[in-house]
Amino acid sequence: MKVPDLNFFLKTFLSLLVILLVGFAGILIGMLISDHGQNPGGDGVAVVNIDGIIINPDPYIKSIRKIRETDSVKAVVIRVNSPGGSVAASQEIYEELRSLGEAMPVVASMGTVAASGGYYIACAAATIYANPGTVTGSIGVIAQFASYEQLLKWAKVEVEVIKSGEFKDLGSPFRKMPETQKAYLQTLIDGAHSQFKGMISERRNLPPAKVTSLSDGKIFIGSQARELGLIDRIGTLEAAIAEARELGDLDEDSWIREYPMKKKTLLDFVFPETLSEHVTFVSPVRTGFGLYYIADVVY
């Protein structure tokens, strides 16, 4: 009786495995191409997703400028799910969106949280939607600093600092902040706060006195924000998109394209829900120097 050739079976198995892998890779590559290379016909709406803590404005700025250059985009929806971020980053994104609003309709839709810098950005839109329970408001500026002075004393560690001026080590964790530096920092915070309040008064057409009364850091839910004049309408993202289509003179089934565009990897198709979608954000207020339009809320 002839003994089966193990080498033959091994070669056959490996050949089939290679064919399967090549076929699987081809399918995935095709999915990638179809997902990111498609160019829908006609005109449509761009949705700019502002997600998480706002520190780096570059991806949003690039997306907004790309939208401006795309003739087929006739309206924009800003979808905000953010507790805010750095003052400068929030202002940069706001200015780009406000300028875009001069060229096409811009509508804002607030998700779970659109507070502080997130609300600042939403104000670039002509119309703001929120859900009844959306957390918004937190109109204010914050800077926090840790002092390790007592810990260093306990550890008997001395830190020598050589500086060119009194304020060069502003916010140093090696000693308690002097009152003169606190007072100086307060002037910076007050200045950034005034900018925030002035923008709201202008964009929301609210009296400065009323804005000041709302700008002590309190958060509001969407239904309260509507009564206070901080938003325009209670509604979902779909409602905001419907209004954007109407303002852009688009059909109700016109396409929607999301920005910033995310390039998917093969793993994204194998594991659709990746860890990156479930990141717990750490407040930069506690980890870095700077002034922040940020709400210290659970997010």
Backbone as numpy.savetxt, mean C-alpha at the origin, in Angstrom:
# Nx Ny Nz CAx CAy CAz Cx Cy Cz
13.48 -69.26 -19.01 12.64 -68.05 -19.01 13.51 -66.81 -19.01
13.18 -65.87 -19.89 14.02 -64.67 -20.04 13.75 -63.68 -18.92
14.81 -63.22 -18.26 14.70 -62.25 -17.16 14.52 -60.85 -17.75
13.52 -60.09 -17.27 13.31 -58.73 -17.80 14.57 -57.88 -17.65
14.83 -57.07 -18.66 15.99 -56.19 -18.66 15.70 -54.95 -17.80
16.33 -54.86 -16.62 16.10 -53.73 -15.71 16.52 -52.42 -16.32
17.58 -52.44 -17.09 18.04 -51.20 -17.74 17.00 -50.67 -18.71
16.30 -51.60 -19.40 15.26 -51.19 -20.34 14.12 -50.51 -19.60
13.69 -51.13 -18.51 12.60 -50.53 -17.74 13.00 -49.17 -17.15
14.25 -49.08 -16.69 14.73 -47.83 -16.11 14.76 -46.74 -17.16
15.25 -47.06 -18.35 15.31 -46.07 -19.42 13.91 -45.63 -19.83
12.98 -46.62 -19.91 11.60 -46.28 -20.28 10.96 -45.35 -19.25
11.19 -45.69 -17.98 10.62 -44.88 -16.90 11.16 -43.45 -16.94
12.47 -43.32 -17.11 13.08 -41.99 -17.16 12.60 -41.20 -18.37
12.41 -41.88 -19.49 11.94 -41.19 -20.69 10.53 -40.65 -20.48
9.67 -41.49 -19.87 8.31 -41.04 -19.60 8.29 -39.89 -18.61
9.20 -39.96 -17.60 9.27 -38.90 -16.61 9.68 -37.58 -17.25
10.67 -37.63 -18.15 11.13 -36.42 -18.84 10.00 -35.84 -19.69
9.25 -36.71 -20.38 8.14 -36.23 -21.22 7.08 -35.54 -20.36
6.77 -36.16 -19.22 5.78 -35.56 -18.33 6.24 -34.22 -17.79
7.52 -34.13 -17.38 8.04 -32.88 -16.84 8.05 -31.78 -17.89
8.47 -32.15 -19.12 8.49 -31.16 -20.20 7.08 -30.67 -20.51
6.12 -31.62 -20.54 4.74 -31.23 -20.80 4.18 -30.34 -19.70
4.50 -30.69 -18.43 4.03 -29.90 -17.30 4.62 -28.49 -17.36
5.93 -28.41 -17.66 6.58 -27.10 -17.76 5.98 -26.28 -18.89
5.65 -26.94 -20.00 5.05 -26.22 -21.12 3.70 -25.63 -20.76
2.91 -26.42 -20.01 1.60 -25.92 -19.58 1.74 -24.71 -18.68
2.68 -24.80 -17.73 2.88 -23.69 -16.80 3.39 -22.44 -17.50
4.32 -22.63 -18.43 4.84 -21.49 -19.18 3.71 -20.85 -20.00
2.87 -21.70 -20.58 1.74 -21.18 -21.33 0.80 -20.37 -20.45
0.59 -20.85 -19.21 -0.24 -20.12 -18.27 0.38 -18.77 -17.92
1.71 -18.78 -17.74 2.40 -17.53 -17.43 2.25 -16.53 -18.57
2.44 -17.02 -19.78 2.36 -16.13 -20.94 0.94 -15.59 -21.10
-0.04 -16.47 -20.95 -1.42 -16.03 -21.12 -1.84 -15.07 -20.03
-1.25 -15.23 -18.83 -1.65 -14.39 -17.71 -1.04 -13.00 -17.79
0.18 -12.91 -18.29 0.89 -11.63 -18.26 1.13 -11.03 -19.62
0.92 -11.79 -20.66 1.19 -11.25 -21.98 -0.07 -10.85 -22.73
-1.22 -11.09 -22.08 -2.45 -10.79 -22.79 -2.65 -9.28 -22.95
-3.24 -8.93 -24.03 -3.52 -7.53 -24.30 -5.00 -7.42 -24.67
-5.89 -7.28 -23.67 -7.32 -7.26 -23.95 -7.67 -6.13 -24.89
-8.63 -6.40 -25.78 -9.03 -5.39 -26.73 -9.95 -4.36 -26.10
-10.06 -3.23 -26.74 -10.92 -2.17 -26.26 -10.33 -1.41 -25.09
-11.20 -0.67 -24.40 -10.76 0.16 -23.27 -11.22 -0.47 -21.95
-10.58 -0.05 -20.86 -10.94 -0.63 -19.58 -10.50 0.20 -18.39
-10.55 -0.43 -17.21 -10.26 0.22 -15.94 -9.00 -0.37 -15.32
-8.15 0.49 -14.81 -6.97 0.06 -14.06 -7.29 0.14 -12.57
-6.94 -0.91 -11.84 -7.09 -0.93 -10.38 -5.71 -0.92 -9.76
-5.41 0.13 -9.00 -4.11 0.26 -8.34 -4.27 -0.21 -6.89
-3.63 -1.32 -6.55 -3.73 -1.88 -5.21 -2.64 -1.30 -4.30
-3.07 -0.54 -3.29 -2.16 0.00 -2.29 -2.26 -0.90 -1.07
-1.30 -1.79 -0.90 -1.37 -2.82 0.14 -0.27 -2.68 1.17
-0.62 -2.93 2.43 0.37 -3.01 3.49 0.93 -1.66 3.89
2.00 -1.70 4.65 2.64 -0.48 5.14 3.43 0.16 4.01
3.24 1.45 3.83 3.80 2.16 2.68 5.15 2.76 3.05
6.19 2.16 2.56 7.55 2.66 2.79 8.23 3.02 1.47
8.12 2.10 0.51 8.73 2.32 -0.80 7.64 2.66 -1.82
7.59 3.91 -2.30 6.53 4.29 -3.24 6.81 3.90 -4.69
8.02 3.44 -4.99 8.43 3.24 -6.39 7.52 2.32 -7.20
7.12 1.14 -6.67 6.24 0.29 -7.50 4.93 0.97 -7.86
4.40 1.77 -6.95 3.14 2.47 -7.21 3.34 3.61 -8.21
4.43 4.35 -8.03 4.72 5.46 -8.94 4.90 4.95 -10.37
5.65 3.86 -10.51 5.87 3.29 -11.84 4.56 2.82 -12.46
3.70 2.22 -11.64 2.41 1.74 -12.15 1.54 2.90 -12.61
1.50 3.96 -11.82 0.66 5.11 -12.16 1.15 5.75 -13.46
2.45 5.86 -13.61 2.99 6.44 -14.84 2.74 5.54 -16.04
2.78 4.22 -15.82 2.46 3.28 -16.89 1.01 3.42 -17.31
0.13 3.59 -16.34 -1.30 3.79 -16.63 -1.50 5.05 -17.46
-0.79 6.11 -17.09 -0.92 7.38 -17.82 -0.52 7.21 -19.29
0.44 6.33 -19.54 0.94 6.13 -20.90 0.10 5.14 -21.71
-0.85 4.47 -21.03 -1.66 3.44 -21.70 -2.98 4.05 -22.17
-3.11 4.24 -23.46 -4.28 4.93 -24.01 -5.59 4.19 -23.74
-5.52 2.87 -23.59 -6.75 2.09 -23.43 -7.31 2.15 -22.02
-6.55 2.69 -21.06 -7.07 2.87 -19.71 -7.85 4.18 -19.67
-9.14 4.09 -19.35 -10.00 5.26 -19.37 -10.44 5.70 -17.97
-10.19 4.88 -16.96 -10.55 5.24 -15.58 -9.71 4.40 -14.63
-9.57 4.89 -13.40 -8.72 4.23 -12.41 -9.47 4.09 -11.09
-9.28 2.94 -10.44 -9.76 2.73 -9.08 -8.55 2.49 -8.18
-8.45 3.27 -7.11 -7.41 3.04 -6.11 -8.01 2.14 -5.04
-7.47 0.96 -4.89 -7.95 0.03 -3.87 -6.96 0.07 -2.71
-7.39 0.63 -1.57 -6.49 0.84 -0.44 -6.76 -0.16 0.67
-5.76 -0.94 1.01 -5.75 -1.82 2.17 -4.45 -1.55 2.92
-4.41 -0.45 3.64 -3.16 -0.02 4.26 -3.43 0.83 5.50
-2.63 0.61 6.56 -2.72 1.48 7.73 -1.88 2.74 7.59
-1.26 2.91 6.42 -0.42 4.08 6.19 1.05 3.72 6.09
1.89 4.72 6.27 3.33 4.50 6.16 4.08 5.79 6.34
5.21 5.92 5.68 6.02 7.11 5.85 5.33 8.32 5.24
5.61 9.48 5.80 4.99 10.72 5.32 5.33 10.97 3.86
6.62 10.93 3.54 7.04 11.27 2.18 6.50 10.28 1.15
6.51 8.98 1.46 6.02 7.97 0.51 4.54 8.17 0.24
3.76 8.43 1.29 2.32 8.65 1.13 2.07 9.88 0.26
2.84 10.93 0.50 2.66 12.16 -0.26 3.03 11.98 -1.73
4.09 11.21 -1.99 4.50 10.98 -3.37 3.42 10.27 -4.17
2.86 9.21 -3.58 1.82 8.45 -4.27 0.59 9.31 -4.48
0.23 10.07 -3.45 -0.93 10.97 -3.54 -0.75 11.96 -4.70
0.41 12.59 -4.80 0.64 13.60 -5.84 0.54 12.99 -7.23
1.08 11.78 -7.40 1.00 11.12 -8.71 -0.45 10.82 -9.08
-1.22 10.34 -8.11 -2.62 10.02 -8.37 -3.45 11.28 -8.60
-3.17 12.32 -7.84 -3.90 13.57 -8.02 -3.66 14.13 -9.43
-2.42 14.05 -9.87 -2.09 14.50 -11.22 -2.77 13.63 -12.27
-2.81 12.32 -12.02 -3.49 11.41 -12.95 -4.97 11.74 -13.05
-5.55 12.19 -11.93 -6.96 12.55 -11.91 -7.31 13.71 -12.82
-6.31 14.47 -13.25 -6.56 15.56 -14.19 -6.71 15.05 -15.62
-6.27 13.78 -15.82 -6.32 13.20 -17.16 -7.44 12.20 -17.33
-7.90 11.58 -16.23 -8.95 10.57 -16.30 -9.64 10.44 -14.95
-10.84 9.85 -14.90 -11.53 9.69 -13.63 -10.76 8.77 -12.68
-10.68 9.16 -11.41 -10.03 8.35 -10.38 -11.00 8.19 -9.21
-11.30 6.94 -8.87 -12.20 6.61 -7.77 -11.42 5.78 -6.76
-11.68 5.99 -5.47 -11.00 5.22 -4.41 -11.96 4.24 -3.78
-11.44 3.07 -3.43 -12.20 2.05 -2.72 -11.37 1.60 -1.52
-11.95 1.72 -0.32 -11.25 1.33 0.90 -11.62 -0.10 1.29
-10.63 -0.87 1.66 -10.86 -2.24 2.08 -10.98 -2.36 3.59
-10.23 -3.27 4.17 -10.28 -3.50 5.62 -9.80 -2.28 6.38
-8.64 -1.76 5.99 -8.04 -0.59 6.65 -7.57 0.39 5.58
-7.94 1.64 5.74 -7.42 2.71 4.87 -7.26 3.92 5.77
-6.26 3.87 6.62 -6.10 4.88 7.66 -4.81 5.66 7.48
-4.78 6.83 8.08 -3.61 7.70 8.09 -3.07 7.87 6.66
-1.86 7.40 6.37 -1.32 7.55 5.02 -2.16 6.87 3.97
-2.86 5.79 4.34 -3.77 5.13 3.41 -4.93 6.04 3.06
-5.45 6.76 4.06 -6.52 7.72 3.80 -5.99 8.91 2.99
-4.77 9.34 3.31 -4.13 10.44 2.57 -4.14 10.13 1.07
-3.75 8.92 0.73 -3.69 8.51 -0.68 -5.08 8.46 -1.29
-6.05 7.94 -0.53 -7.42 7.85 -1.05 -7.98 9.21 -1.41
-7.53 10.26 -0.72 -8.03 11.61 -0.98 -7.62 12.15 -2.34
-6.75 11.44 -3.03 -6.40 11.86 -4.40 -7.55 11.61 -5.36
-8.50 10.75 -4.96 -9.63 10.43 -5.83 -10.73 11.47 -5.72
-11.50 11.60 -6.78 -12.63 12.52 -6.77 -13.78 11.96 -5.93
-13.88 10.63 -5.86 -14.92 9.97 -5.08 -14.29 8.84 -4.26
-14.67 8.74 -2.98 -14.13 7.72 -2.10 -15.25 6.82 -1.61
-15.07 5.50 -1.83 -15.98 4.48 -1.31 -15.33 3.79 -0.10
-16.16 3.33 0.83 -15.69 2.51 1.94 -16.79 1.54 2.32
-16.41 0.45 2.93 -17.39 -0.47 3.50 -17.86 0.11 4.83
-19.02 -0.29 5.33 -19.50 0.26 6.60 -18.52 0.05 7.75
-17.79 -1.06 7.72 -16.86 -1.35 8.81 -15.41 -1.08 8.50
-15.12 -0.45 7.38 -13.73 -0.10 7.06 -13.14 0.78 8.16
-11.90 0.50 8.56 -11.21 1.35 9.54 -10.47 2.44 8.78
-10.79 3.68 9.07 -10.15 4.80 8.39 -9.88 5.92 9.41
-9.53 7.09 8.92 -9.19 8.18 9.83 -7.75 8.10 10.28
-7.53 8.19 11.60 -6.18 8.24 12.18 -5.37 9.34 11.51
-5.96 10.53 11.43 -5.32 11.66 10.77 -4.31 12.26 11.73
-3.05 11.99 11.49 -2.02 12.48 12.39 -0.65 11.99 11.98
0.34 12.37 12.77 1.74 12.02 12.50 2.33 11.44 13.78
3.22 10.48 13.62 3.81 9.84 14.80 5.28 9.52 14.55
6.07 9.63 15.61 7.46 9.16 15.61 7.72 8.59 17.00
8.29 7.41 17.07 8.55 6.77 18.35 10.01 6.36 18.43
10.58 6.47 19.62 11.98 6.14 19.82 12.15 5.34 21.11
12.98 4.33 21.05 13.28 3.54 22.25 14.55 4.07 22.90
14.59 4.02 24.22 15.78 4.42 24.95 16.34 3.21 25.71
17.62 2.90 25.45 18.28 1.78 26.12 19.17 2.26 27.26
18.97 3.51 27.67 19.86 4.12 28.66 19.92 3.29 29.94
18.78 2.92 30.50 18.76 2.17 31.75 19.35 0.77 31.57
19.08 0.18 30.41 19.64 -1.15 30.13 21.16 -1.09 30.04
21.68 -0.04 29.41 23.14 0.10 29.29 23.78 0.33 30.65
23.09 1.10 31.49 23.61 1.31 32.84 23.65 0.00 33.61
22.59 -0.78 33.48 22.55 -2.08 34.16 23.67 -3.00 33.67
23.92 -2.94 32.35 24.97 -3.79 31.78 26.36 -3.18 31.93
26.42 -1.96 32.52 27.68 -1.24 32.73 28.41 -1.03 31.40
27.62 -0.60 30.41 28.16 -0.29 29.09 28.07 1.21 28.87
29.19 1.81 28.50 29.21 3.23 28.21 29.32 3.46 26.71
28.56 4.42 26.20 28.59 4.75 24.77 29.10 6.17 24.61
30.16 6.34 23.84 30.70 7.66 23.55 30.18 8.13 22.19
29.63 9.34 22.15 29.11 9.90 20.90 29.83 11.21 20.61
30.41 11.32 19.43 31.07 12.54 18.99 30.25 13.08 17.82
29.74 14.29 17.96 28.82 14.82 16.95 29.15 16.27 16.62
28.62 16.71 15.49 28.92 18.07 15.01 27.93 19.10 15.51
26.83 18.66 16.10 25.83 19.60 16.58 24.86 18.92 17.53
24.09 19.73 18.23 23.20 19.20 19.27 22.20 18.19 18.74
21.74 18.39 17.50 20.66 17.57 16.99 21.14 16.45 16.05
22.45 16.26 15.94 22.97 15.28 15.00 22.60 13.86 15.41
22.43 13.59 16.69 22.06 12.24 17.14 20.60 12.21 17.60
19.76 12.99 16.92 18.33 13.04 17.25 17.75 11.63 17.19
17.09 11.22 18.27 16.48 9.89 18.32 17.42 8.79 18.71
18.60 9.13 19.20 19.56 8.10 19.61 18.97 7.22 20.70
19.11 5.89 20.60 18.57 4.99 21.62 19.48 4.87 22.85
20.64 5.54 22.80 21.62 5.35 23.87 21.38 6.23 25.09
20.43 7.16 24.98 20.12 7.99 26.13 18.72 8.57 25.98
18.17 9.00 27.09 16.85 9.61 27.07 16.91 10.89 26.25
15.88 11.13 25.44 15.88 12.29 24.57 15.77 13.58 25.38
16.69 14.53 25.17 16.61 15.83 25.87 15.36 16.60 25.46
14.90 17.47 26.34 13.69 18.25 26.07 13.84 19.14 24.85
15.04 19.67 24.62 15.25 20.52 23.45 15.04 19.75 22.15
15.48 18.49 22.13 15.30 17.67 20.94 13.84 17.26 20.78
13.16 17.00 21.89 11.73 16.69 21.82 10.95 17.87 21.22
11.29 19.06 21.67 10.60 20.26 21.18 10.85 20.45 19.69
12.09 20.21 19.25 12.43 20.34 17.84 11.67 19.31 17.01
11.64 18.07 17.49 10.93 17.02 16.77 9.44 17.32 16.69
8.91 17.93 17.74 7.49 18.28 17.74 7.16 19.29 16.64
8.09 20.20 16.36 7.85 21.16 15.28 7.77 20.45 13.92
8.58 19.41 13.74 8.52 18.65 12.49 7.19 17.92 12.37
6.77 17.30 13.47 5.51 16.58 13.47 4.34 17.53 13.22
4.39 18.68 13.86 3.30 19.66 13.67 3.24 20.14 12.22
4.42 20.31 11.61 4.45 20.75 10.22 3.84 19.71 9.28
4.22 18.44 9.48 3.66 17.37 8.64 2.17 17.20 8.89
1.76 17.41 10.14 0.34 17.32 10.49 -0.46 18.43 9.80
0.10 19.62 9.76 -0.56 20.74 9.08 -0.74 20.45 7.60
0.26 19.83 6.98 0.16 19.46 5.58 -1.00 18.48 5.36
-1.11 17.50 6.25 -2.18 16.51 6.17 -3.54 17.19 6.28
-3.71 18.03 7.29 -4.99 18.70 7.51 -5.34 19.64 6.35
-4.35 20.36 5.84 -4.59 21.26 4.72 -5.05 20.52 3.48
-4.44 19.35 3.23 -4.84 18.54 2.07 -6.29 18.08 2.21
-6.67 17.61 3.41 -8.03 17.13 3.62 -9.04 18.26 3.44
-8.73 19.41 4.01 -9.63 20.56 3.89 -9.87 20.92 2.43
-8.81 20.88 1.64 -8.92 21.23 0.22 -9.65 20.16 -0.57
-9.23 18.90 -0.41 -9.78 17.82 -1.24 -11.20 17.44 -0.84
-11.49 17.52 0.47 -12.81 17.11 0.93 -13.75 18.29 1.11
-13.26 19.49 0.82 -14.06 20.71 0.93 -14.68 20.84 2.31
-13.82 20.68 3.32 -14.26 20.78 4.72 -13.61 21.99 5.37
-14.30 22.67 6.27 -13.71 23.81 6.98 -12.48 23.37 7.79
-11.43 24.17 7.80 -10.22 23.82 8.57 -10.51 23.47 10.02
-11.44 24.19 10.65 -11.76 23.93 12.06 -12.33 22.52 12.23
-13.18 22.10 11.29 -13.75 20.76 11.39 -12.68 19.70 11.18
-11.79 19.93 10.21 -10.70 18.97 9.97 -9.83 18.84 11.20
-9.53 19.98 11.84 -8.71 19.95 13.05 -9.38 19.12 14.14
-10.69 19.23 14.25 -11.42 18.47 15.28 -11.39 16.97 15.02
-11.14 16.57 13.76 -11.10 15.16 13.39 -9.68 14.62 13.32
-8.70 15.50 13.59 -7.30 15.15 13.33 -6.48 14.93 14.59
-7.11 14.30 15.58 -6.38 14.00 16.82 -5.95 12.54 16.89
-6.00 11.85 15.75 -5.56 10.45 15.70 -6.67 9.44 15.84
-7.91 9.86 16.08 -9.01 8.91 16.22 -9.23 8.14 14.92
-9.64 6.89 15.06 -10.03 6.11 13.89 -11.56 6.10 13.81
-12.07 5.92 12.60 -13.50 5.88 12.37 -13.82 4.67 11.50
-15.03 4.16 11.64 -15.48 3.14 10.71 -16.12 3.84 9.51
-16.31 3.09 8.44 -16.77 3.71 7.20 -18.05 4.50 7.34
-19.02 3.96 8.08 -20.31 4.65 8.21 -20.14 5.99 8.93
-19.24 6.04 9.93 -18.97 7.31 10.62 -18.25 8.29 9.68
-17.28 7.77 8.94 -16.53 8.62 8.02 -17.44 9.26 6.98
-18.48 8.52 6.56 -19.43 9.08 5.60 -20.19 10.25 6.23
-20.63 10.10 7.47 -21.36 11.16 8.14 -20.49 12.40 8.38
-19.18 12.16 8.57 -18.26 13.26 8.86 -17.75 13.95 7.59
-18.04 13.38 6.44 -17.60 13.98 5.18 -16.22 13.55 4.75
-15.66 12.53 5.41 -14.32 12.07 5.04 -14.35 11.16 3.82
-15.49 10.54 3.56 -15.67 9.73 2.35 -16.99 10.14 1.70
-17.25 9.58 0.52 -18.46 9.97 -0.22 -19.56 8.93 -0.16
-19.19 7.65 -0.33 -20.22 6.63 -0.47 -19.85 5.35 0.27
-20.87 4.66 0.73 -20.70 3.31 1.28 -20.90 2.33 0.13
-19.91 1.49 -0.10 -20.01 0.55 -1.21 -18.77 -0.31 -1.33
-18.87 -1.36 -2.09 -17.80 -2.31 -2.27 -16.84 -1.88 -3.39
-15.82 -2.68 -3.59 -14.90 -2.46 -4.70 -15.65 -2.51 -6.03
-16.59 -3.45 -6.12 -17.36 -3.59 -7.37 -18.15 -2.32 -7.66
-18.69 -1.70 -6.60 -19.44 -0.45 -6.80 -18.51 0.66 -7.29
-17.29 0.70 -6.75 -16.32 1.72 -7.18 -15.92 1.50 -8.63
-15.75 0.24 -9.02 -15.39 -0.06 -10.40 -16.54 0.31 -11.34
-17.77 0.04 -10.91 -18.93 0.39 -11.73 -18.99 1.90 -11.97
-18.71 2.69 -10.93 -18.72 4.15 -11.11 -17.58 4.60 -12.02
-16.40 3.96 -11.84 -15.26 4.32 -12.70 -15.59 4.04 -14.16
-16.25 2.90 -14.42 -16.65 2.58 -15.80 -17.62 3.63 -16.34
-18.56 4.02 -15.51 -19.54 5.02 -15.94 -18.87 6.35 -16.25
-17.96 6.77 -15.35 -17.26 8.04 -15.57 -16.34 7.99 -16.78
-15.82 6.79 -17.07 -14.94 6.64 -18.22 -15.66 6.30 -19.50
-17.01 6.30 -19.43 -17.84 6.00 -20.60 -17.49 4.63 -21.16
-17.43 3.66 -20.25 -17.06 2.29 -20.61 -18.27 1.36 -20.47
-18.23 0.24 -21.20 -19.26 -0.79 -21.06 -19.12 -1.46 -19.70
-20.22 -2.02 -19.23 -20.20 -2.64 -17.91 -19.37 -3.92 -17.86
-19.03 -4.47 -19.02 -18.19 -5.67 -19.06 -16.79 -5.37 -19.60
-16.40 -4.11 -19.60 -15.05 -3.74 -20.06 -14.02 -4.34 -19.11
-12.83 -4.54 -19.61 -11.81 -5.26 -18.84 -11.29 -4.47 -17.64
-10.70 -5.22 -16.70 -10.08 -4.65 -15.50 -8.66 -5.18 -15.43
-7.72 -4.31 -15.23 -6.31 -4.72 -15.11 -5.74 -4.19 -13.80
-5.09 -5.06 -13.03 -4.58 -4.68 -11.72 -3.11 -4.26 -11.77
-2.80 -3.26 -10.98 -1.44 -2.76 -10.83 -1.12 -2.64 -9.34
0.17 -2.72 -8.93 1.31 -3.11 -9.74 1.16 -4.56 -10.24
1.57 -4.78 -11.47 1.49 -6.13 -12.02 2.51 -7.02 -11.34
2.05 -8.18 -10.88 2.94 -9.11 -10.18 3.29 -10.26 -11.11
4.58 -10.47 -11.30 5.03 -11.58 -12.12 4.93 -12.87 -11.31
4.18 -13.81 -11.85 4.01 -15.09 -11.14 5.14 -16.05 -11.48
5.50 -16.87 -10.51 6.48 -17.93 -10.71 5.74 -19.25 -10.85
6.49 -20.30 -11.19 5.87 -21.62 -11.32 5.24 -22.05 -10.00
5.87 -21.67 -8.89 5.36 -22.07 -7.58 4.00 -21.43 -7.30
3.75 -20.26 -7.88 2.46 -19.60 -7.66 1.31 -20.41 -8.24
1.59 -21.18 -9.32 0.54 -22.01 -9.90 0.41 -23.34 -9.16
1.53 -23.83 -8.62 1.48 -25.07 -7.85 0.86 -24.82 -6.49
1.27 -23.68 -5.85 0.74 -23.28 -4.54 0.14 -21.89 -4.67
-1.12 -21.78 -5.08 -1.73 -20.47 -5.34 -1.65 -19.51 -4.17
-1.80 -20.00 -2.94 -1.72 -19.13 -1.77 -0.35 -19.27 -1.15
0.51 -18.30 -1.43 1.86 -18.35 -0.91 1.96 -17.63 0.41
3.08 -17.83 1.09 3.29 -17.18 2.38 3.28 -15.67 2.26
3.67 -15.15 1.08 3.75 -13.71 0.90 2.39 -13.04 1.03
1.31 -13.81 0.86 -0.02 -13.24 0.96 -0.50 -13.16 2.40
0.29 -13.71 3.32 -0.14 -13.75 4.71 0.92 -13.15 5.63
1.60 -12.14 5.14 2.65 -11.50 5.93 2.05 -10.68 7.06
2.63 -10.79 8.25 2.25 -9.92 9.35 3.19 -8.74 9.34
2.67 -7.54 9.12 3.51 -6.36 8.99 3.93 -5.85 10.35
5.20 -5.49 10.46 5.74 -4.89 11.67 5.80 -3.39 11.47
5.27 -2.64 12.43 5.23 -1.19 12.29 6.64 -0.62 12.21
6.95 0.16 11.15 8.27 0.77 11.03 8.50 1.82 12.11
7.42 2.30 12.72 7.56 3.30 13.78 8.42 2.75 14.91
8.35 1.44 15.11 9.09 0.82 16.20 10.46 0.33 15.76
10.72 0.33 14.46 11.94 -0.28 13.97 12.86 0.67 13.21
12.42 1.90 12.94 13.26 2.79 12.17 12.94 4.24 12.42
13.88 5.12 12.08 13.70 6.56 12.28 12.83 7.12 11.18
12.00 8.08 11.51 11.21 8.76 10.50 9.90 9.27 11.04
9.21 10.05 10.21 7.88 10.54 10.53 6.88 9.71 9.73
5.79 9.32 10.37 4.86 8.39 9.73 3.42 8.87 9.83
2.72 8.75 8.69 1.27 8.83 8.68 0.82 7.37 8.80
0.68 6.87 10.00 0.37 5.45 10.17 -0.53 5.24 11.36
-1.48 4.33 11.22 -2.38 3.97 12.31 -1.84 2.73 12.99
-1.70 2.78 14.28 -1.19 1.63 15.03 -2.33 0.69 15.35
-2.84 0.02 14.29 -3.98 -0.87 14.46 -3.57 -2.28 14.08
-4.34 -3.26 14.55 -4.10 -4.64 14.18 -4.48 -4.79 12.72
-3.55 -5.34 11.92 -3.80 -5.43 10.48 -3.34 -6.78 9.98
